[in-house]
Amino acid sequence: MAKPEVSRLPRRAFSIVTHRLRLGLKRVWANSGQLIQIPIAATAAYSFCVYVLGHPYPFLAAVASAVGIGPVTDRRLRRALEIGFGATFGVLVGEFLVNVYGGGIWQLAVTLAIGLFIGTVLNSGGIFITQIAVQSVYVVVVPATSSTMAFPRTLDALAGSVCAILLAFLIPRDARKAPRRLAANLLEEINAVLEMMAKALRESDPEMATRALTRARETQDIIDSWGSSLKVSQEAAKINARARRHAAEVTRLSRAHTYSDRAMRTIRVIARRVVGITELGVEKPIIGGYVGSLADGAKKLEIALRRGTDRSLAEAALSEAAGGLDPRAKSTWDIHDESLVLLLRPVAADLLQAAGLTNDAAHSRLPPLAEDEAEGPPAE
């Protein structure tokens, strides 16, 4: 390895660590509501079983409520029901079989097999089946405390599950909040990656280009989380009257998700090209300006999505950026320059459609191409 590359390793490692730490802190902030609800629900369920039912160590009450709520903001009613009733039914199966033939090694195997069989018959959901298996194993392995009630651990699990399900019903939730935040986070990343690529092209900086490529590759988690939050919001709009009012915006955010995902996939392709171009040591200020203009448009779209406001400013900025993407603008450009501009065109079109334009309207903002020219290689 060349000495300059070795000297850049600490700086590159620091950049990766700080980027991931920043994303991690964003996840903590985004999931703070869930992280607060878990100890409250677990403590409430545990206290109910101790002070109302008189159970000395209702461990399963706290477990069922914690897993039913979950540590991230993807709590859906179906998920809470599957986990809650799966855990409760698993405990019931385990307690019933322990009362029939006691505990032991072979009893563990038989109980697990019966629990998995019953769970598969009742429900095809993997979460439901897993909860039945896990909780039935726990009941067989861990000795029960003395209690005058029948099936005390089943009651503990039921109390915790009901607590999680009640929270899924009762905690108010803005169906737009999580998709808005994740949409803005992705557009923030698109803006940052485009700005880094623009700087790399203007200054012929391969290190900056490599950092842009690394950051672009690490956005898939945001894309997946945004898609998951949209499913949650769409479900909430069906069962919750308050969330139903926001169904139209959730639909617009879903469309923005589709086209922002496409744009980022193409940006990754471009970032790899930019790395190769900058390694040649030739500055590309004009193309860097094109990329910078797209970055400005992405920034305006990020602001509009985060605030839930009109996207016309973003549309205008992106339209202006798209209007300059002519691969034959300079007669001195070689095939690498032209192909890079061609790749920027679908990014501009996708971002315009994320801003709300139709496919035809978005492509009408681009300079026309000759009939024998193609739009460039498809995004991966």
Order of alpha helices (4+ residues) and beta strands (2+ residues): alpha-alpha-alpha-alpha-alpha-alpha-alpha-alpha-alpha-alpha-alpha-alpha-alpha-alpha-alpha-alpha
